[in-house]
Amino acid sequence: MKSVSLSVSGLRAHLRSTASIVAFISFCAGAFPALAQQKDAEQTDDGLTEVVVTGTYLKVKSQADIPDPTQTLDRDAINRSGVSNLSQLTNLTPANIGSMGGAQDLSKGGPENHGSRSANLRGLGPSSTLVLLNGRRTAATDTDGNLNPYVNLNTLVPLIEIQRVETVLDGASALYGSDAIAGVMNFITDDHFNGVAAGGQYTFVDGAPKYLAEGMYGGGSDRFHVVGSFSYEHQKNLQNSQRRVTNFYSPSGTSQPGNFILSAAPHTAGGGDVIIDNGVNGAINYTQLYNSTVAARVAGGASPTATATKNVQVADPSCDVPGTGGVFVGSSFPLGACQFSYQAMNPIQPAYKQVLSHMSGTYDVTDTQQIFFEGRYYVQDSDRYGVASTPITRGSIVVPASNPGNPFGVPVTFLGRVMGVNGPYDDDKTNLTGTHLVLGGKGKLWGDWEYSLDGVYSREQQVYDVKETDLVSLQNAVNGYGGAGCPVSFNGTASFAPGTNGCSYFSPFGKDQKVNSQAVIDQFFTYTTSRTVSEYMIAEGVVTGKLFDLPGGTSALAVGGQFRNEYRSILYDAFRVSGRTAYLPPGVSGSGTRQIGSGFAELGLPLLKDLYIDSAIRYEDYGPFDSVDPKIGVNWHATPELTLRAAASTAFRAPALAQSVGSAATSGTSNLYDPLVAGDKGTFRNVNTVPNNKLQPETSTNYDLGITWTPVRHGEVSVDYWNYDFKKKIALQNAQAVINADPTGPAVIRDASGTLVGVNVGYFNAGAVKTDGVDVTASYTWDLDDHQLTLRSTLAYIHSYEIQNSPGTPVYEVVGHRNANNFAPVTPRWRDNTYLTWEHGPHTATVTMRYTSGVADDYGVNLGAATTATVGAWVVWDAQYAYQATEAVRVSVGAVNLFDRDPPGAKFTGYLPSLEDALGRQVYIRLDTRF
C-alpha cells in the first residue's frame, strides 16, 4: 500500500509529539485526577456489595439503584448471540437505530470501504452516543457523511475479554460531558480474569465466510495482576451481484460505453459519409444525422455559429451491442445517451483482516494504593472491490481524429469512464491503526475518601488509497502517447509521431474495451492517498467520599475534573492536490486542535432506606463556547416488588473538529447547475466543505420516567418513558442553494471565463428534533426439575420523531419513515428482541426473534409529501445450541438469520443497511476453552 510522505518539519513535529506523550502519561500517573470506571467493591453494613456502574461515579448496590434507564449485556447474553465482534452487538440493543459504516449505503451511511460500525442510540446521530472503554473516552475512528465523528466498534477490544456492556439510555452530559446527549455505551473488560482462554469461530456466509481466532491470559502475584487478549478476524468481501436484493439495474450516464460530442460533421478519410452498422440498430449515416440535427436547430432559431448549436451528443456506436454493458436511453438511436449499471460490481461489504490486542494490569504499591495501566493496539487492512473505474466528471477528454479507434474522422469529446463491466474490480485499500494508552493510580485518601487519577493517550489513523484516473495521462494516451515505455512527458508539441517510439493509443470507444493495452491503462490509473489522524490527550480525575448520615444511609459526593486536548488532521498526496483527478476534486490538507477543560460534581442522597436522589452538574469550557449541564434523578423502591424512577437533565454535543476548527477542507462532487446559464441542467461540480468556527453546540433537554415491577419471584417487567428536546442541530449548507442565493458571491468558485467550477459550503446551527418513546423489558424464568427455561424480551417503541430544518420553518413528523431526504435516520416505530433459552446440565439452547417494523419509503419524495411506497417489516430468527463438554471446553453451533430471510426491498439502495443486512443465513461453529 502506498503511504503518504511527510515533510522533514512534519516528521520532527511527530517525533516531538511522541516524546511528549511519554512524558505526559508519566506525569499524569502522579499528578492528575481520573474519571476511570471503577471496579472496586466494598460491603455495606447489611453485607451487600457496592460497586460503581455506568451512569454514576458513586458506589451503589446495583445498576437498578440509579435513576437512569439502563440495559446490560452480560457475558452469557453475548455468548448466546453468536456475534464475532463488538459491532454486531448493536443488533441486540433495540434502542440503537441507524448504525453506520461497513456496508454500502448510497443514500445515507458511514464509510463502506473498511470494517466499521457505529453506535446510534435513539437515532440521534452516531456522535450523540458516547462510547467508552472501561469508562474512558477513546479517539474517534470514522465520520459520517456530515463529518460527525464516531468510535468504530469493530476495533475497540477483543470480544473474548468483554465482561459486560452497560448502556445508559438517557442524556449523561452532567457526568460525561459532550457527546453523551443520547446516552452512553460502556464496554467493560474482565480485568480480574485468571488463567488462559482461547476461542475460535468459523461463520459460513454464502460467498463471504468469516474467521475469528482469539485468546486471553490473566495472572500475576499478590500485588500484581495483568490480563491480556488478542483477536484475529478475517472477513471476505461480498458483492452486490451475489445477492438478489442488491443485484438490480442502477444506471449511470457516465458509462462505458459512453457518449460523444460531435462538433463537426463526421467524414471518412476520403471525405465520404461515415456509416456504422453495429449489428443491432442497423446502418446509421452519422454524417447525415449530424447535418440534419444542426439544420433543425438553426431552423428553430438557433444561431448557426453557437457552440450549443454545433455540439451534437451521440451514444457510443457500440452502446447496444451485447457484451459491452451499454443500455441506450433516448427516442432514436444514437441521439440520446448510453448508460450502464454499476450496481452489480459494487460491494455489499468490504474484505478486511484485523489484528486487535488489549492489555490491562494493576500493581498494589501498598494495601491502599494502586497503580493501573491499560493499552490497546490494532491494525486493520481492508479492500473495497467496486466498479472498474470512476466517472470522468472533472474534465473532458478530446479524442483526436488520428486515434485509430475514432470512427468519426473528426475530433470528438468523450463523456463517460474508461472502463465498465468488462474491466477488473477496482480495489480501494484502507489501512487503520489505533493506539489507546492509560496510566494512573487510585487509592485511599482519608477515612471513606478515595481518589482515582490517570492520563490517557488515544490515537487513530486511517490511510485511504483510492484508484483514480489521471486526466493528463489519459489525454496523452488518447493522443497516442500512452504506456509506461513512452518517453514523453510534455506540455507542448511532441517531437515524434503518436503511436511510435514505444508509445501507444488508448481508445475510449466501446468496441475497443477488450483490445486496449493493459500497460497503457495501468499508466493513467494511479492511487491517490489521504491520511487522517485523530488524537486525544486526556488528564482526568475524581475524588469520592461520604459526607453525612441520612435516614436511608450516608450521603456521598464525587468531585472531578478533566482536561482534554483534541487534534485532527488530514493530509492529501500531491496527485490529489494537483487537481489532475478525473472524479475526486482537489484535496486541501490541514489540521485543527482544541483544548477542553471541565469540572463536575455528583451528590447522592439516600433520604430514606428506599428513596435515593442522585444529582450532578458539569461545566465544560471549549473556548469559543461553554456549557453547564445539570441532572437530577430519583429512585424509589416503593415496595419490595415495585421500583419507581425519574430523571431530568440537559445535555450537549460540541461541534466536531472537522466541522468547526482548523484549515482542512473536505472535497466532493455534486450535480449542480448554474442559474446564470439559461437551460443549464447541471453537471458534477466541486463542493468544498470548510469548517465554521462560529458553530455552537447542539443542546438537549431530556427526561424519563420508569418503573420496574417484580410480580413473582422469577419474573420482572421494566417500562421507561423517555423524551428528548434537541435544539441547534448542526447542518450542512445545501450547495445548490448557496449558488442560487448569490451566483457570483464569495462562496461560488468560477474560472477566468466565468464558468461555474464549484462552491464552498459550511456548517450552521439549524433545526430541532423532538422525540419520545417507551422501552420495555420483560423476563421470566421457569425452574422445571433439572431444566430451566428463560424468556426475555426487550422492546423499543418510538412514539414521535419531529424534525425542523431551521427556526420558523414547518415541523415534520417522520417516525415510521425512511427519511432519505432529510437529516433524520431511518426511524422504525417498533424494534424488539425476544429470546427463549433452555438449560439442562451441560446443554444450552437459545432461539431469538429480532423484529423491526416497516417504514414509508420516501426516497425521491420531498419532505412532508405523501408516499405510498414502503419498506416492509423484517423478522429474523436466530438459533444456537451449546454443549459444555468439560469444565474447560464449550462448543457452540448456531445460525443467524436461520431461515435465510432477505431484507425488505428499498428504492435505489435495494435495502436499508443501517437497519438490516443482506448477508443471508450465517451458520457458525465456535469452540471456547478456559483453563
N, C-alpha and C positions, 0 to 999 in steps of 0.2 A: 504494500500500500504506500502511495506517495505521501510524504509528510510535508508540513508547512515549514519553510525555513524561517529562522529568526535572525534579526539583526544582532550585531555584537552588543549594542547597548541593551537590547531586549534580553539577551542571554544573561548579561551581567545583572540586570534587574531581577530576572528569575532566580539567579543564584543567591542574590541578597535576600529575596523573599523567602527562599528555602531555609537559609540560615536563621532568619528572624523567626520562622515558625518554631524551630527547635528551642530557641531562647524563650519565645513566648509561652509555649506549653510548660517548660520547666519552671518559669516564673509563676504561672497560674497555679501550679501544684502547691505553692506555699503562700500565695498572696490574694487569691480571689475567691469569693463565694460561688457556689454552683447550684444549678437548678436540676441536678441529676435525679432521675427516677429512683427513689429509694426502695430498697428491697429488704431493709432491716425490719425486724418484727420484735415486738415486746408484748408481754402479757399484762392484762389489766387485773384489777383486784378480783374480778369474777372468774379469772382463769382463761378468758378468751384472748386470742392473739390479735394485736393491732398491727396493720400494715399500711403502707402508703400506696394508693391506687391512682390511676389516671383520673384527673379531674379535681384533685386536691393535693396540697403539699402537707396536709395534716394526717396523722395516723388515725385510721378508722377500723372498725371490726371487719367490714367487707365492703365491696363495691356498692351493695344495696343500701349502705348507710349514708351515701351522699345524695344531695338533692337532684343531681343531673341524671337524665336518662342515659343509660349505658348499655352496651352489649359486649359480651366477652366470648371470643372463640378460644376454647382451651385446646390442649394437645389432642384430646380424644376426638373433638369435632374436626380438627384438621386431618387426623388420620382417616376418619370416615369419608372425607370428601374426595380423595383420590387426586388432589391437586399436586403439582410438581414444583410450583414456585409461589411466591407470595402474591404476585399479581392476580392469580386465579382466585385468591380468597375474596376479592371484591364480589364474586358471584354469590358468596354466602352471606352478604350483607344487603338485604333488600333496600335499605335506605341509601345505598350507594347507586347513583343514577348517572349514566352517561360518562363512564370512564373512557379515557382517550389513549391512543397510541397503540402500536404493534400490529395494526390491521389497516388495510387501505380503506379510507373513507373520503371519497371525492367531494362530499358535501360538507362535512364537519369532522374534525378529529385531530389528534396529535400526530407525531411523526410515525410514518409507516415503514421507514427504512431500517429499523432495528427493533430488537426485543424490548418493548416498553409498554407500561400501563400505569395509569394514574388512579388515584382515589378521587371521588367526587360526591361527597355527602350532600344529600338533598338536591343535587343537580345545580348547585350554586356556583360551580366552576372548579376546576382541578386545583387552582391556587387558593381556594377558600377552605380547603381541608388541610389542616396542619398534620403532617406525617412526622412522627417521632420514632427514633430508635433508642430504646431504653430511656425514654423521657427527654431526649435531646434532639435538637434540630440537626438535619444534615443538608448539605448543599443540594439545590435543585439540579436535576439532570437534563430535563427536557422543557419545552414550552409548547403551548397550544398555538392555534392559528393567530391569536392576538398577542403572542409573546408572554402570556401568563405562565410563570414557571411552576413546575411540579416535580416531586420526587418520583423517580422510576422505581416502582415496587419490585420489578424483576431483579434489581441489582442491590437490594437493601441488605439482606443477610441470608445465609443458607437456611432452607426450610427446616432442616433437621434440628437446628438449635432453637427454634422458636418454641417458647413455653406457652405463650398465650398472646392474643391480640385484643387490646381493650379499646373500645370505640366510645367516645363521648359524643352523643347526638344532640349537641347544643353548642351555642357560641361560647368560646372559652378564652376570649382575649383578656379577660380580667386576670387570668393566671399565666397564659402563654404568649400573649401579645398578638401581633399581626398574623394573618393567615388562618387563625382559628375561628373564623367568622361562622362557618357551618359546623365545625366540630373538630375532633382530634382522633386520629388513629395512631395508637402507640403499640409498636411491635417490641415485645419483651422477650429477651433470650433467657435460656436456662443457665444462669451463671453459677449454680450450685451443683451442676452435674459431676458425678464421679464415675469413672470407668471409660469404656470405649464403646462407641456406637458406630454403625455403618448401615447404609441403605442404598438400594438401587431400584430404579423403576424404569420399565420399558412401556411406552404408551404407543399403541398401534393406531395411527390415523391414516386412513387411506391416502397414499401418495405422499405423506409427510410424517413419518414416525418421529418419536421424540425419546431421548435417552437422558437419564439422570443418575448420577452417582454422587454420594455424599458421605461424609464421615465426621465424627466428633470425638474429642478426647477431653476428659476432665480429671484433675487430680492435683496433688500438692502435699503440703505438710500441715502441721498445726497452725502455722502462721500464714502460709502462702497457698493460694489456690488459683488455678488457671483453667479456663475452658477455651478450647479452640475448635473451629469447624471449617469445613470446606465443602464445595459442591462443584460439580462439572455438569453442564447442561448443554445438550445439542438438539437443536430444532431444525428440521429441514423446511425448505420453502414450499409453499403451496400456491399455485397459480389459479387465476380465475377460470381457465379452461378446464380445470379439474373438478369443478362443482357446477351443478346445474343452475343453481340460484345466481351464480355470478358470471356464467358464460352466456352473455347476451350481446346483442348488437348495440354498440355505443359509438356513434360516428364522430369523426374529426375531419374538418375541412382542410386542415394542413396535413395532407396524407402522402402516402407513396403507394401507387402512382399519385402524382399531384396535379397541379393546374399550371397553365402557362398564359402569360400575357403577350399577345401579338401586337406589336406597334407598327407593323408594316405588312403588306400583303406577302404571304409565303410564295416562294418560287423555287424551281429546280435549278440545278447548276446551269442548264441550258436556257433558263428563263421561262420554262413552261409552268403550268399549274401543278401544285402539289396535291396529289390524290392518294389517300391512305385507306386501305381496307384492313380493318383489324380482325376480320373473320367473324365478327359478332354484329356490328352495326352497318355492314355494307360499305361500299366505296363512297368516300366523302371527299369532295373537292374543297380543300381548305382555302385555296386562293379565292374562289368564288364566294365562299362563305364569309371570308373577311371583307371582301369588297362590298357585298350586299348589306352586311351589317352596318358598315360605316356609312354607306349611302342612305340607309334608312334613318340613321341618326341625323344626318345632315338634312334630309327631307323633313324631319320633325323639328328643325330649327336649331340644331346644334352647330357650333362653329366648326368648320372643316379642319381648322388648324389646332383646335383644342386637344390637349393630351387625352382628356376623358373621351373624346370622340374617336380618336385613333386607337385607343387601347381596347382590345377585344380579348376577353378571357375565354379560354377553351380548356376542356378537360384533357388530360393526357390521352393521346390516341389509343393507348392500351388499357384505359381505365376499366372497361367492362370485360376484358379478356380473362377467362377463368384462370385461377392460379396467381394472379397479381395481387389480389386482395382489394382491388378497387371497386367502388359502387358509384355509378353515375346518378346525380341528382339534378334534374332540370327538365324542361319541356321537350327539348330535342337535342340529341347528342350531336356535337360535343359542346353546344352553348349551354353551359351550366357549370357544375362543379363535380369534381371527383372526390369522393370521401372513402375512408376506410375505418374499420373498428379496431381500436387499440385494446379493447376490454380483455380479450382472451389472453393477451400476453402479459398483462399487469398482475401484480401479486394479491393474493388474499393475505398472506403473511410472509415476512422475510425469513431467510435462513440465518441462524446465528449459533455461535459457540461461545460459552461463557464459563469462566473460572471465577469463583467467588469465595472469599475467605473472611473469617471473623475470629477475633480472639479477645477475651476479657480476663482480667485477673485482679486479685486483691492481695495485699500484704498487711498484716496486723503489726504495726510498729509497737504498739502496746495493747493492753486489753481494751482500751477505749479509743485508740486512734488507728486509722486505717488509710492506706494509700490504694487507689484503684486505677486501673487503666483499661482502655478499650481500643481496638484497632480493627479496621475493615479495609479490604482492598479487593478490587475486581477488575477483570478485563473482559470485554465483550467485543467480538468481531462479527459483523453482520453483512449479509449480502442481500440486496433488494434486486430481484430479477424482474425486468419490465420490458416494455416495448422497445424495439431495437434502436430507435433514435427519437430525440425530441423534435418538435416542430421548429421551423425557422420563422421566428416572429420578430426578430430584432434587425432585420436587414433583408436585402433582396439579392438574389443570385441571378446574374445575366449569363445565359448560355450563348456563346458566340455561334455564328453560322458555321464556323470551321470545326466545331465539335462534331465528331463522327456520328454521335447519337442523335443530333438535332435534325429532324426530318423536314424542317420548315424552310431552310435555306436563308433565314434571316435571324438576327439576334432575338431571343425571347427571354422574358423574365420568369423564373421558376418560383412557384408558390407551393410549399409542401414541406416534406422532410426527406432526408437522403435514403433512409431505409424503412421498410414496412414489415409486413407479416412474413416475408421471406428472409429477413435478417435474423441474426442470432439475438438471444436475450441480451439486453443491456444489463450490466452488473454494477450497480452503485454500491460502494463499500462504506461502512461506518465502523469506526473504532471508538469504543467507550472505555475510559479508565476512571476509577474513583478511589479516593483515599479518605478515610474518616478516622481521626485520632483523638482520643480523650485521655487526659491525665489529671488526677485530682486527689483529694483527700476528704475524709469525713471522720466525725467522732464526737465525743462528749466535750462540752464546754464547762458547764457547772450545773449541778442539780439535774433537772429534767431538760436542760437546754442542749441542743445538738447543732452541729453545722455540717454543711457539705459544700465543697468548692471544687471547681475544675476549669480547665481550659480545653477548648475544642477547636480543632482544625479540620475542615472538611472541604474537599476539592473534587470537582467533576470536570472531565474533559471529553469533548466529542470532536472527532476528526471525521469529516464527511468528504468522501471522494465521489464525485458525480461525473459521468461521461458527458461531454458536451461537444458540439460541432464548432470548430474554429472557422469563422466566416472567411477570414483572409486565406487560409489554406484551402478551404473548399472552393473559393473563387479561382484560386490558382489552378486547382485540379480540373475544374470545369474548363479553364482556358488552355489546358494541355500541359500544365507544369505541376503535375502531381506525382506522388510517390516519394518514399524515403531516399531513393537514389538520385532524385532530381537535384542538380546543383544550382538551384535557383531560389533565391530569397530576395525579392526585389519590390520596389515601389514604382519603378519606371518601366522602360521598354526592355524586353528580353533581348539577349544578343544572339539567340538561335531560335529556330522554329519550334513551335509547340509540338509535343508528342515525339521529340527527338532527344538525343543526348541523355538517355536514361529517364526521361520524363514521360508521363502518361496522362491520358484524358480520363475524366470521370463523367459519366452520363447520368443525369437525374431522371431520365425517361423510364417509364415502367417496363418497357420491353427489354431494358438492359439490367434489370435488377440482379440477375444471376450471372452476368458476364463481366461486371465491373471487377477490377483487380482489388483483392483484399489488401494488398500493400498500399494502394492509393487510399483506400477507405481508412486504414489504420493511421495514415498520416494526418488527416484532418479531424479524426476523432481524438480527443485528448481529455484526460481527467482534470477537473478543476477542484481545488481543495480548500475547505474552510475549517478553521479550528475555533471552537467555542469553549471558553473556560468559565466556570462558576466557582466561587471560593467564599467560604465563611471562616472568620476567626472570631471566636466567642470566649469571653470570660464571664462567668456567672456564678451565683451562689445563693444559698438560702440558710437562714438560721431559724430553728423551730424550738418551741418550748411551751411549757404550761404556765398559765397565769394565775387564775383564782378559781376557787371552788364554786360550783353552782348546784342546784338541786339534782341535776342529772349527771353531774360529774365535774371534771376540771376543764375549764376553758383552755384553748390552745391558740397560739399565734405563730404564723410563719411570715418572715420578712426576707425579701430577696432583691437581688439586682442583677442586671445583665448589661454587658457591653458587647456589641456585635459589629464587626466590620464585614461588609458585603462587597464583593467585586465580581464583575462580569466583563469579559472581552470577547471579541470576535475578530479573527484575522483571516482575510482572503488572500489567495495567492495572486501573483502578477497577472496570470491569464484572466482571471475573473475581474480584476480591477481594470484591465485594458479595454474592456468592452467588446472584445472580439467574439464573445459567446453568441451563439445563434438563438438561444432561448432565455437563458438566465441573464438578467440585467447586471450591469457592473456592481460589484460589491464595494461597500465603504467600510473599511476596518475601523475599529475604535474600541473604547473601553469606558467603563463607568464604575464608580465606587461611592459608598456612603457609610456613615457611621451612625449607629443607633444606640442610644442609652435608655435604660428603663429601670424602674423600680416597682415593687409590688408588695402588698401585704394581704394576708388571709387570716381571718378570725373565725374560730369555731366555738360555738356557744351551746352546750348541752343544757338548755333551760330546764328541762325535765328529763327523767330517765328515758322517756321515749320520744322526746321532742328536741331536735337538733337543728340549729341555724348556722349556716355557713355563709360568710360574706367575704368579698375580696375586692380589691381595686388595684389597677395597674396604670402607670404612666409611662408612655413611650415617646421619645423625642427623636425625630428624624431630621431635625434642622429646619427644612422649609415648612414642616408641619409637625404637630404632635397630637397625641390622643390620650384621653383619660377614660378608662372603661371600668365601671363598677359592676358588681354582681352580688345578688343575694338569693339564697335558697333555703328552703325549709324541708325537713324530712321528719315525718311524724308517724311513729309506729302506734296507730290508734288502738289496735288490738294485736294479740299475737298472730292473727291471721291477716291483718289489714295494715298496709303502709301507704300513706299519702305523701306526695312530694310536689313542690312547686319551685320554680326558679325564674328569675328575670335578670337580664343583663344587657349591656351594649357590647358591640364588637366592631372590629375594623380590619380592613386589609389595605396595606400600603401598596402604592403603585409598584409594579415590577421595575427592577433596574433598567431593563431593556426599553421600558415604556417612558421612563422619566429622567434617567441620568446618563450622561456620557455622550460620546460623539458617534457611536456606531449607528449606521442606518441599515435597515433590513430591506432588501430589494426583491421585488417580484414583478409579475406581469398581470395585466387585466385587460379585458376587451373594453376600450374607451373610444369615444367619438369626439370630434372637435366641433363645438357649437358654432365656430366661426366659418366652417366649411359646409356649404349647402349640400345636403344629400349624403354627408359622411355617415356611413352605417357602422363605423367602428372597426378597429383592429387591435391586436395586442400591443400595448404600450407599457412603458416602465412605470411602476408605482414604488416610490421610495418612502418607507415608513421611518420617521425621525422621532426621537424622544421629545417629550413635553415636560420641562422642568417645573411647570406650574400645576401639574396634576395634584389633586387632593385625594386622600384615601377614601375608599368605599366604606360606608358605615352601616351598621345594622342594629336594630333593637329586637331582642328575642325574649320570648317567654315560653314556658312549658308547664303543663300540669300532668301529674301522673299518679297511678295507683298500682299497687301490687297486692294481689289477693291470693291467699293460700287456703282454699276452702277445705281441702282434705290433705292428708299427710304427704302424699306423693304428687299433688297437683298444684300448679301455680299459674296465675294469669297476670300479666303486666300490660297496662294500657297507658300510653303517653300521648297527650295532645301537644303539638309544637307549632310555633308561629314565628316567622321571620319577616321583618320590615327592612328591606335592603335599599339604601339610597346612594347617590353619587356613583352609580355603576360606571366603570371605566369602559369607554367605547372607542372604536377607531373610526376616523372620518371616512366617509364614502368618497372614493377617488373621483367618480363622475360628478358628484355633487360639488366638490371643490372646484373642478374645472368650469362647471356651468355657472357657479356663483361669480367667478371673476376669471374669464378665459385668458386674460393677459396679466393676471396677478403674480405676486412673487412666488407663489407655490406651484405655478404652472411652468413646465420646462418646454421651451421651444428652441429650435436651432436658428442659425443665422437667417434662414429664409422664412422663418415664422411657422414652420411646420411643427405640429404638436409632437413632442417626443415622450413626455411623461409628466408626472405630477408628484409633489411631496405631500404626504398626509401625516397626520399625527393623532395622538390620543387626547381625549377630553372627557370630563366628568359629565355624565348624562344619565337620564333614565332612572328607573327604580324597579325593584322586584318585591312583591308581597306574596308569600306562600305560607300555607299551613296544611297540617295533616295529622294523621294518627299512626303511631306504631303500636302493634300488638304482638306480644309474645306469650305463648301458652304451652305448657308441657304437662305430661302425666306419665307416671311410671307404674307398671303393674309387676308385682312380685308373684310369680306362679311357680311355687315349689323352687326348683333349682333353675328356672327360666326367668328372664326379666325382659319386659317389653317397655320401650320408652317412645312416646310420641311427642314431638315438639314442632311447633310452627312459629315462624317469625314473619310478620306481615307489615308492609309499609303502604299506607294509603295517603295520596296527595289530594286534599280537598280542593285546593285552589293554587294557581300559579299565575299571578298577574304581572305583566310587564308594561313598562312605559319607556319609550325610546328617549324622551327628553322632557324636562318640565313643561307643562302646559299642553302636551300632546295627548292623544287618546290613550286610555288604558285598555289592554287586551288580556283576556283570559285565555291562556294557552295550555292548561293542563289537558292531557289526553291528545296532544298534538306532537307531530314530528319536529316542528319548529325549524324547518330547513332554511327559512329566510329571515330569521331574527337571532338575537344573541342567546335566547333560552336553549337549554338542552332538550333532547327528547324527553318528554315527561309522561310516561305511562301512569295512569291513575293508581293501578294496583301492582304490587310485586309481593311474592310470597315464596318462602322456602319451608317445606314441611318434610320431616323425615320420621321414619319408624325404624327403630333399632331393636334387634333381638339378640340377647346374650345368653349363652348356656355353656358354662365351663370355658374351654378354650375357643369356643366358636362365637363369632360375632357376625351378624348380617345387618345391612342397612339399605333401605330404599328411600330415595329422596325425590321429591317433586319440586321443580322450580317453575314458577308461573310469572309471566309478565303480560299485562293486559295490552290490547292493541291501541294504536294511535291513528289519528287522522293524518293522511299523507299529504302535506301541504307543499311539497316540493314544486316550485314554479308558480305558486299561488301567492298573491300579495297578502300581507299581514291583515287579518281581520276578514278576508274574503272566505266565502264558503267553499268547501271541498267535499266531494263525495268519495274520493279515493281513501283507502285505509290500508294500514299495515296491521295484519292480524295478530292476535294473541299468540304467545309462544309458550308451550308447555313441554318441559323436558324432564325425563325420568332418568335418574342415576341409580346404580346398584353396586353394592360391594359385599364380598364375603371375606372374612379374615380368620385365620387359624393361628392360635398361639401354640406352636409346635412344642416349644420348651420355654422355660422362663426367659431365655435369651433370644429366641428366634420367633419371628412373626411373619407370616406370608399372607399377602392380600391380593385378591383379584377383583376386578370390577370394570364398570363401563360408565363413562359419562355420556349422556345422550344415548341411552340404551337402545331406543327404538329408531335411531338414526333420523331424527326429525330435522328437516330443512328449516332454516329461519324463514319467517314470513317475507314475502316479496315486497320491495320498496322501489319507488321510482328512482331512476338514474344510478343509484349505488347498488341496486339489487337486493340489499338487506340493510339493517341498521347495526353496524359494527360496534357502536357504543353500548348496545344492549344485548346483542346476540353474537353468535359466531357461526361460521359456515364450515366448520371442520367436520361435522357429521359425528358418527359414533366414534368414541375414543375408548378403546379397550386397553386396560393396563394390568400389569402384574408387578408386584412390589415385594421386596424382601428386606426386612429390618432385623438387625441383630444388636443386642446390647449386653455388654459384659461388665 
